[in-house]
């Protein structure tokens, strides 16, 4: 009471408003073990109480220490000073969308280039951006800004050679009578087009060889640029199968032993074909 009598009306009003504000905060966190002061809670207290002397602050029934109130006020002043000192300058301007698109295109078409090489190519085109900007664009897009250049993964090879790649595989299915059929399918990596070369209960060497001849004729009719055919090491492929393809300029590449991921495109299609068609159809 003695402290209140010595103070002015302005100080008393500030204390009353501060106490009322604290009651509002307490009501909002009623039943909670911890009271959290949000930025909207800190600003009124800092604005109301920062002018009071430190002894007066200690005499108030505050939920935080007087030093905390003063720190909140210093933060308010610092933010206001920063806003006033940079009018009309919210921050560094964002890079043009066309430049970002070009950076990502160059990086995707040249997976071995790092951000420094991409930055150099942009300078050749007359586009002036900082190397750090290129680095940030690639990082935000999930592209490694400094890729490993000394090695090429199998996935990168398959992706870069998609136009020239075919993949073959045998599918096994059982008819309603119990007879087992073998289906020879070929997929084009670039277009995902499927070519069913035939189905037979007896995949003899003569049958598989004739299927290879039919495949070569079909590819020549459409002007295909295929140069490689990936297949597994199934014994149903005779040596003449590879020879016929080689005569047409198509090299056979055999996947590793028990490594279906090396021929993942056709393996994935076989799984889809079985789940969505063969498992739902009586043959």
N, C-alpha and C positions, 0 to 999 in steps of 0.2 A: 504493500500500500504506500509506503514511504517513497518507493521508487516511482510509482505512478504519479504521485503528487508533484514530484519534481520535474516530470516530463511535460512537454507541450501537447496541444490537441492533435497535431499532425502525427507525433510519435504514437500517441494512444490509438488513433485511428488505424495506423499501420499495424500495430500489434493486434488489434481486434480483427482486422481483415486477414492477417496471417493465421491467427488461431482458427477463424472460420474456415479458411482454406484447408488447414490441416484436418479439421473435422470432416470435410468433404472427402479428403483422401482416405481417412480411416473408414468412413462408411463404405467406400468403394472396395476396400480390402477386408471387409468384415468377415471374420472366420478364418482368415489366412494367417499363417505363422509369420510371414515376412511382408513388410510394407515396401512397395516399390514406387519410387518417385519417377514418373515419366517426365520427358522434357517439358510437356505442358504444365506439369506440377511445379517444376523447379523455377520456371521463369517468374511466376507471380511472387513466390517467396523471395527470390533474389532481388526483384525490383522493389518490394515493399520494405525489406529489412536491411538492405546494404548500408543505408545511411545511419542506422542506429549505432551508437558506440558499442564496443565489444562487451563492456560490463552489462549493458542493457540486454544484449543478445543472450548472455549467459543466464540472466534472470528470467527469460521467457521459457515457457513450457514447450520446447521445440522437439520434434521427433528426430532431428539430426543435430549434429554439432554446429556451433557458430562458424567454425572454420569452413565447414561444408557450404554454408550459405554464402560466405564470401567467395569461395571458389566458384560457385555457380554464377555469381555476378561477374567475376572476371571472364568466365567463358562467354557470357552474353555480350560483354563489351568487345571481346576479341572477334566474335562472329559479326557483330555490327560493323566493326572497323574494317574487316575483310570485305564485307559487302559494299561499303561506301567507297573503299579505295579502288574497287574494280567495277565501275559502272558499265553496264552493257557488255561485260566480258564474263559469261557464265563458265568459261573453261576453254580448253583446247578444241577447236572445231573438228567435227568428225570427218574422216576421210570420205571423199566422194564415192558414191556407190559404184560408179563405173570403174574407178580405180580398184576398188576392192574386188569387183568381179574379174577384172583383168589379172590381178595378182593370183587369185584362186585358180583361174584357168591356166596360167603359166605354170603354177606349181603342180597341178594335176596332170598336165600334158608332159611335164618333165619331172618325174618323181625323184630323180637323183639330184635335183638342184636344191640348194639350201637358200635361206632368205637373202644371203649376200649376193648370190648369183642372180636371183630374181630381181633384187634391187638394181644390179648393174644393167640388166636387160631393160628395165623400166627407164633408166637414164638414157639408154640408146634411143628409146622411143620418145624422149623429150618429156617424160613424166618425172617430176622432182618430188620424191617423198623420202623420208628418213629411213634408214635400214631398220630402226626400231619399230617404225610403223608397219613395215612388211612383216616383221617378226610377230607383231601383235595380231595382224590380220590372219596369218597362218595359224597361230595358236588358238584363236577364237573359233576357227573353222575345224579344229581337230586335226590339223596337218602338222607333222613334225617340222619345225622351222629349220632344223639341221639334220636331215636324214642321213642314214648310213649309205655311203656311196660305194663301198668296197665290195658289197655282195648284193646279189639279186635273189629274192625269194622265189619259190615256185609259184606262189600266187601272183606276184608281179609279172613273171614270165607269161603265165597263162593269160593275164589281163591284156598285156601289150600285144600278144600274138593272136587275139581272139578271132580276127578275120581269117586267119589261116589254119584254124584248129577245128578238127572233128574229134568226136569221141564215140566209141562203140562199146556195147555190152550185151550180154545175153540175159534175157528174162525167163524165168521158169514159172510155169503155171500149170495147174491141174484141171482137167475137164471134168464134167459131171460123171462121165463113165470111169474116171480114175486114171485116164491116160495123161502122161506128162508131156507138155509141149514146151519147146524152146523157141523164143522169139528173139531175133537179132535186130537191134535198133541202133541207129546212128543219130547223133545230135550235132548241130552246127553251133559252136560256141557264141558266135557274134549275134545270130538271129534267134537262137534257141529253137530252130526248126527241127522237127523230128522226122526221120526217115525210117519206116519199118521195112526192113529188107526181106522179111518172110517169117513164117512160123512152121515148125516141123517137129515131129516126134523123134526123128533120127537126124541130128545135125552132123551128117557125114562130111568128110573132107570135100567131096565133090559138091555137096549142097552149099557149104560155106564159101567155096571158091566161086561158084556161080553168083552168089549174093554179092561178092566183092566186084565181079564184072558188072553186075547191074548197077551197083553204086557208082562205079567209075563212069559209066555211060550217062547216068542221071546228072552227075556233077558237070560233065562236059557239056551236056545240053543246056544247062543254066549258066554256064560260064563261071563256075565257082573258082575262087582263088585259094582253095584249101591246099595246104602243103604238109600238114601233119595230122595223123590220126592217133589218138591215145586209146589204148586198150589194156586190159589186164592180161595176166599170164595163163588164161584158161586154155586147157588142152584142146578145146574144140576148134581153135584157130590153127589151120594147117600152115606149113611154110609157104605154100603157093598163095595164100591170102596176102601176105606181106609183099610177095613178088609182084602180084598184079597191081597193087597200089603203088609200088615203087616205079613200075613202068609208066604209070600215069603221073609221076612227079610228086607222089604223096608218101612221105616217110612215116613208118610206124614207130611210135614211141610207147614202150611198155612201162606200165606203172610198177612200183615196187611190190614186193611180196607182202600180201595182207596189208596194203596201204590204200584203201578205197578213196581217201581224201585226195590222192594224186589224180584221180579221175572223178572229182566230186560233182561235176556238172551232170554227167549221165547217171551217176549213182543217185543223185537227188531226184532226177526225173523218174528213175525206176521206182523209187520209194513212193513218189506221188502217184504214179500210174497204178501201182499195186493197191495203195490205200483207197484211191478215189474211183478206181475202175474194176480191177480184177477181183478185189475182195467183195465187190457188190454185184458181180455178174456171174450167171451160170453159163458156162461155156460148153 
